Amino acid sequence: MVKIARRHAKGVDSARFVFGNAAKLPFKDNSMDLVVSTGASHHWKTPRMVFDECYRVLKAGREAWIYDGCPEVFNNRADRRKMSKKYGFLVGRLGHRVSTLHGFSLEEYQTVIKDMLEQTAFKGSYQMALTDIWMKITLKKRQ
């Protein structure tokens, strides 16, 4: 994924992509403007540690955006058609199945993930929203 990200960011001098352990990020405290994770949180062995690492490396007032699957995004037939037009047949057709296997249910986000976030440095400073084909968790480091 790092190779793909670098290829897509050619010419963007401020972008930096590094392979590492999400529970032990290889960055200094308060050094990041933005942390983004896409489709990975369901693989994290120690998600609470990862959330706290995001908090540690973020500069004050900055955000982490955590995207992962949520099968409920695909429950509405009209939305599936819209996603098929926007992202292609496979996403519209297989998105529900893939997000069931690679993500969390809406109930899990509202209970397990929320309870976990309340035990991190981001306590009370996050939002969850279904956005297009993802659940997006926005974590904000306080000033």
LINCOR-V66434 format. One record per residue. N is the residue number from 1. SS is DSSP state (helix for helix, strand for strand, loop for the rest). NEAR is the number of other ideal C-beta (glycine too) atoms within 10 Angstrom. Layout:
n=N ss=SS near=NEAR
n=N ss=SS near=NEAR
This chain:
n=1 ss=loop near=10
n=2 ss=helix near=10
n=3 ss=helix near=9
n=4 ss=helix near=9
n=5 ss=helix near=14
n=6 ss=helix near=13
n=7 ss=helix near=9
n=8 ss=helix near=10
n=9 ss=loop near=13
n=10 ss=loop near=7
n=11 ss=loop near=5
n=12 ss=loop near=9
n=13 ss=loop near=6
n=14 ss=loop near=6
n=15 ss=loop near=11
n=16 ss=loop near=11
n=17 ss=loop near=13
n=18 ss=loop near=9
n=19 ss=loop near=8
n=20 ss=loop near=11
n=21 ss=strand near=12
n=22 ss=loop near=19
n=23 ss=loop near=15
n=24 ss=strand near=10
n=25 ss=loop near=17
n=26 ss=loop near=9
n=27 ss=loop near=15
n=28 ss=loop near=9
n=29 ss=loop near=10
n=30 ss=loop near=13
n=31 ss=loop near=11
n=32 ss=strand near=20
n=33 ss=strand near=10
n=34 ss=strand near=10
n=35 ss=strand near=21
n=36 ss=strand near=12
n=37 ss=strand near=17
n=38 ss=strand near=13
n=39 ss=loop near=16
n=40 ss=loop near=14
n=41 ss=helix near=21
n=42 ss=helix near=14
n=43 ss=helix near=11
n=44 ss=loop near=16
n=45 ss=loop near=9
n=46 ss=loop near=13
n=47 ss=helix near=19
n=48 ss=helix near=13
n=49 ss=helix near=15
n=50 ss=helix near=23
n=51 ss=helix near=26
n=52 ss=helix near=15
n=53 ss=helix near=22
n=54 ss=helix near=25
n=55 ss=helix near=21
n=56 ss=helix near=16
n=57 ss=helix near=18
n=58 ss=strand near=25
n=59 ss=strand near=14
n=60 ss=strand near=9
n=61 ss=strand near=10
n=62 ss=strand near=17
n=63 ss=strand near=20
n=64 ss=strand near=23
n=65 ss=strand near=16
n=66 ss=strand near=27
n=67 ss=strand near=19
n=68 ss=strand near=22
n=69 ss=strand near=24
n=70 ss=loop near=24
n=71 ss=helix near=19
n=72 ss=helix near=17
n=73 ss=helix near=21
n=74 ss=helix near=22
n=75 ss=loop near=11
n=76 ss=loop near=11
n=77 ss=helix near=9
n=78 ss=helix near=7
n=79 ss=helix near=16
n=80 ss=helix near=17
n=81 ss=helix near=11
n=82 ss=helix near=13
n=83 ss=helix near=20
n=84 ss=helix near=15
n=85 ss=helix near=11
n=86 ss=helix near=11
n=87 ss=helix near=13
n=88 ss=loop near=10
n=89 ss=helix near=10
n=90 ss=helix near=10
n=91 ss=helix near=19
n=92 ss=helix near=20
n=93 ss=helix near=14
n=94 ss=helix near=11
n=95 ss=helix near=20
n=96 ss=helix near=18
n=97 ss=helix near=12
n=98 ss=helix near=17
n=99 ss=helix near=24
n=100 ss=helix near=15
n=101 ss=helix near=10
n=102 ss=loop near=15
n=103 ss=strand near=21
n=104 ss=loop near=20
n=105 ss=loop near=16
n=106 ss=helix near=15
n=107 ss=helix near=10
n=108 ss=helix near=14
n=109 ss=helix near=19
n=110 ss=helix near=12
n=111 ss=helix near=12
n=112 ss=helix near=13
n=113 ss=helix near=21
n=114 ss=helix near=13
n=115 ss=helix near=9
n=116 ss=helix near=13
n=117 ss=helix near=22
n=118 ss=loop near=11
n=119 ss=loop near=11
n=120 ss=loop near=19
n=121 ss=loop near=16
n=122 ss=loop near=22
n=123 ss=loop near=11
n=124 ss=loop near=8
n=125 ss=loop near=15
n=126 ss=strand near=19
n=127 ss=strand near=10
n=128 ss=strand near=18
n=129 ss=strand near=9
n=130 ss=strand near=14
n=131 ss=strand near=13
n=132 ss=loop near=13
n=133 ss=loop near=19
n=134 ss=strand near=19
n=135 ss=strand near=25
n=136 ss=strand near=16
n=137 ss=strand near=22
n=138 ss=strand near=15
n=139 ss=strand near=22
n=140 ss=strand near=17
n=141 ss=loop near=21
n=142 ss=loop near=12
n=143 ss=loop near=7
